[in-house]
Structure formats: structure tokens, C-alpha cells
Amino acid sequence: LVGVEALVRWRHPTLGRIPPSQFIPLAEESGLINAVGEWIMITACREAVEIRNNLGKDIFVAVNVSARQFTSNRPQLVEVVRRALERSGLPPDRLELEITESTLMDNVEDAITIMRTIKDMGLSIAIDDFGTGYSSISYLRKYPFTTLKIDRSFVNDLLDDKDDETLVRSVIAMAQGMGLAIIAEGVETFDQYHLLEDAQCSMMQGYLFSRPVPADDFQQLLVSHRQMSDLLVFEESMG
């Protein structure tokens, strides 16, 4: 396990669990997304530092940046990132921002400037849900991304659809040629895992590894994973 994606959940006192698909658009429409986004980023960074302090394990944490958060107040985004790093003590190279293609459709030059500033601070920048937009390849040429995330819709049918397999293998080869890190989303079976491994996909995420869990449970997951890794190394040394 090398990293984690921060996911926000709202436990309402009377309505129960409200999914992000319902409350994030409301936060964007109301203008609350900047405050919510800053809280998420600071909290995620602090939890990554807590894991480092408790377990001695350096992981990266990925935080999604919404379209409104990125476009409505760009200068503030850089300050939000800077404050999150300063208040948490997280090294910049342990934080990754995930940006969808739709976020970048307006004010291209401004977006490139702010992304370069963030990258120069030492952060990674991932293009999320790659392959679902209209100009994915041109975006890779224009913007200073460090990571490409293959959308789960291509991984879902990877074993049954040769076109999807060919596309995924081609995307991985292209990303490697451009010096980008690669993450496949939505990996749920060992067959998907082995095919992606054969295609030289460097990182994967999905239910095969873990369903979304609270931060404390994730620490336990890391402990269990480390114990299993130690056991495998022991068995290999004995074999």
C-alpha cells in the first residue's frame, strides 16, 4: 500500500448518510465549496502525518479538487495548499491533487499557470477519470500532470472487451512514454489485477484492496498489510 484517496462523507443527524454526489454540487452552488475543500485538504494532510508518526509509514494522500474550487478563486487554491502543508507538516511530495478534465475546460492559460505553481511546490497532479472527456490526449500535452488515472469504466470490462483491453494497454504505454505515473481505478478482481500487472500498470486502487474506511481503520489496514508483507518475505527467505 503506497497511498490513499481522501473521500468526504456527510453523516447528517436526521437524514443519515448523504453521498457526495448530492452535497458536493450544493456546496458548489452555494459557494461553500472553498471552505469545505480547505477543511478536507487540511484534514487529509493531518491524517497522513498521523499515519507517518504512528506507523513510520510514508504514504501519499490524494485530494480531489472540484471544478468550482479550481476555477472560481484560483489564487486562493495555492494558498489553501500551502496552509494545509504548513499546518499539518506533511511533505509536499506526499500530497497529490486530482483534477478532472471538466475542471480545465475554461481559462486554459490560467489553469496551466496555477498547476505549474502547485507542481513547483513539489506536489503531484493527477488527471482523474482519464478517457471519459473530449480532449484527453491534448490535455496531457498542455498541462503539467504527473499522474494519469485510468477511469474505472474501462477497467470494469477489461476481461470481456478486447477493445477496452487494447485501449488500457495503449494508455499505459503512452503514459509511460511521457514519464507519467499510472493508477488504474475500480480494480475489484484478481483477474483484473493480473492483467493490469501484465500491462505494467504501476499502481491500482479499488475494492480488491479495500473499500472506503475511516482513517483509524485505514491505519489498521496498513498494519495488517505490513504483517502480511513481512510473512511473505519470511517465507521466501525460508523457501
C-alpha positions in Angstrom: 0.0 0.0 0.0 1.5 3.3 -1.1 -1.2 5.8 -0.9 -4.8 6.7 -0.1 -7.5 8.9 -1.7 -9.4 11.1 0.7 -13.1 10.8 0.4 -15.6 13.0 2.2 -18.8 11.7 3.8 -21.6 13.6 5.5 -23.4 11.9 8.4 -26.5 14.1 8.9 -28.1 13.9 12.3 -31.6 13.3 10.8 -31.1 12.3 7.2 -28.3 9.8 7.8 -25.5 9.3 5.3 -25.7 11.7 2.4 -23.5 10.8 -0.6 -21.0 13.3 -2.1 -22.9 13.2 -5.3 -25.7 15.0 -3.5 -24.0 17.5 -1.2 -20.9 18.5 -3.3 -23.0 20.1 -6.1 -24.9 22.0 -3.4 -21.7 23.2 -1.8 -20.5 24.4 -5.2 -23.8 26.2 -6.0 -23.8 27.9 -2.5 -20.2 28.9 -2.6 -19.3 26.7 0.4 -17.0 24.5 -1.7 -13.9 26.6 -1.0 -14.4 26.3 2.8 -15.3 22.6 2.6 -12.4 21.9 0.2 -9.9 23.6 2.5 -11.2 21.6 5.5 -10.9 18.3 3.5 -7.4 19.1 2.4 -6.1 20.1 5.9 -7.8 17.1 7.5 -6.4 14.7 4.9 -2.9 16.0 5.3 -3.1 15.8 9.1 -4.3 12.2 8.9 -1.4 11.3 6.6 1.0 12.8 9.0 -0.6 10.9 11.9 -0.1 7.6 10.0 3.5 8.5 9.4 4.0 9.3 13.1 2.2 6.3 14.4 3.4 3.6 12.0 6.5 5.1 10.5 4.9 4.6 7.0 5.2 7.3 4.4 2.1 7.3 2.1 0.8 9.8 -0.3 -2.7 11.2 0.1 -4.7 12.3 -3.0 -7.3 15.0 -2.6 -9.9 15.8 -5.3 -10.3 19.5 -6.4 -13.7 20.3 -7.7 -14.3 22.4 -10.8 -15.8 25.3 -8.9 -13.0 25.2 -6.4 -10.4 25.3 -9.1 -12.0 27.9 -11.4 -13.8 30.4 -9.1 -10.9 31.5 -7.0 -7.6 30.2 -8.4 -5.2 32.3 -6.4 -6.8 31.0 -3.2 -6.2 27.4 -4.2 -2.5 27.8 -4.0 -2.8 29.4 -0.5 -5.1 26.6 0.6 -2.5 24.0 -0.4 0.3 26.0 1.3 -1.7 26.3 4.5 -2.6 22.6 4.6 1.1 21.7 4.2 2.3 24.2 6.8 -0.4 23.3 9.4 0.0 19.6 9.0 3.7 19.3 8.5 3.1 16.9 5.5 6.0 17.0 3.0 4.8 18.4 -0.4 5.7 15.2 -2.3 3.2 13.3 -0.2 0.2 15.3 -1.4 -1.4 14.8 -4.8 -4.3 16.8 -6.3 -6.7 15.1 -8.5 -8.3 17.1 -11.3 -11.0 16.0 -13.8 -10.9 17.1 -17.4 -14.1 19.2 -17.0 -12.2 21.3 -14.5 -9.9 22.5 -17.2 -12.3 23.5 -19.9 -12.3 27.2 -19.2 -9.4 29.7 -18.9 -6.8 27.3 -20.1 -3.8 29.6 -19.6 -4.8 30.5 -16.0 -5.2 26.8 -15.2 -1.8 25.9 -16.6 -0.2 28.8 -14.6 -1.8 27.6 -11.3 -1.0 24.0 -11.9 2.7 24.8 -12.6 2.8 26.8 -9.4 1.5 23.9 -7.5 3.8 21.4 -9.2 6.8 23.7 -8.4 5.8 23.4 -4.7 6.6 19.7 -5.0 3.1 18.2 -5.3 1.9 15.6 -7.8 -1.1 16.4 -10.0 -3.3 13.7 -11.4 -5.7 13.8 -14.2 -8.7 11.9 -12.9 -11.2 9.7 -14.8 -8.9 9.7 -17.9 -10.7 8.7 -21.1 -14.1 10.0 -20.2 -13.7 13.5 -21.6 -13.3 15.0 -25.1 -9.7 16.1 -25.3 -7.7 13.8 -23.0 -4.6 13.4 -25.1 -4.3 17.1 -25.9 -4.7 17.8 -22.1 -1.7 15.6 -21.4 0.4 17.7 -23.8 -0.8 21.0 -22.4 -1.0 20.6 -18.7 1.8 19.7 -16.2 0.4 16.4 -15.0 2.5 13.9 -13.1 -0.1 11.1 -12.8 -2.8 9.6 -15.1 -5.7 7.7 -13.5 -7.5 5.3 -15.9 -11.2 5.5 -15.4 -13.0 2.6 -13.8 -15.4 2.3 -16.7 -12.5 0.8 -18.8 -11.3 -1.5 -16.0 -14.9 -2.9 -15.5 -14.9 -4.6 -18.9 -11.2 -5.3 -19.2 -11.6 -9.0 -19.3 -14.6 -9.2 -21.6 -14.0 -6.5 -24.1 -10.8 -6.7 -26.2 -11.2 -3.1 -27.3 -11.1 -2.0 -23.7 -8.0 -4.1 -23.0 -6.3 -2.7 -26.1 -7.2 0.8 -25.0 -5.9 0.3 -21.5 -2.7 -1.2 -22.6 -2.2 1.6 -25.1 -2.9 4.3 -22.5 -0.4 2.7 -20.1 2.3 2.6 -22.8 1.6 6.2 -23.7 1.7 7.4 -20.1 5.0 5.5 -19.5 6.5 7.1 -22.6 5.5 10.5 -21.3 7.1 9.8 -17.9 3.7 9.8 -16.0 2.8 7.6 -13.1 -0.3 5.4 -13.7 -3.2 4.4 -11.5 -6.0 2.1 -12.6 -9.3 2.8 -10.8 -12.0 0.3 -9.9 -9.9 -2.8 -9.6 -12.2 -5.4 -8.0 -10.9 -8.9 -9.0 -7.6 -10.7 -9.1 -8.0 -11.3 -12.8 -8.2 -7.6 -13.4 -5.2 -7.1 -11.2 -3.1 -9.7 -13.1 -4.0 -8.3 -16.5 -3.1 -4.8 -15.4 0.1 -6.1 -13.8 1.0 -7.8 -17.1 0.3 -4.4 -18.9 2.9 -2.9 -16.5 0.4 -0.7 -14.6 2.4 0.7 -11.7 -0.5 1.4 -9.2 -4.1 0.3 -8.8 -6.9 1.2 -6.5 -10.3 -0.4 -5.8 -12.4 -2.8 -3.7 -9.9 -5.6 -4.3 -7.6 -3.8 -1.9 -10.1 -2.1 0.4 -13.5 -0.5 0.5 -13.6 3.1 1.8 -12.8 3.1 5.5 -12.4 5.7 8.3 -8.8 6.9 8.9 -8.4 4.9 12.1 -9.4 1.7 10.2 -7.0 2.5 7.4 -4.2 2.5 9.9 -5.2 -1.0 11.0 -5.3 -1.9 7.3 -1.7 -0.7 6.9 -0.6 -2.7 10.0 -2.2 -5.9 8.6 -0.7 -5.3 5.2 2.8 -4.8 6.7 2.4 -8.0 8.7 1.4 -10.0 5.6 4.4 -8.5 3.6 6.7 -9.5 6.4 5.3 -13.0 6.4 5.8 -13.3 2.6 9.4 -12.1 2.9 10.0 -14.6 5.7 8.5 -17.5 3.6 10.6 -16.6 0.6 13.8 -16.4 2.7 12.9 -19.8 4.2 12.0 -21.3 0.8 
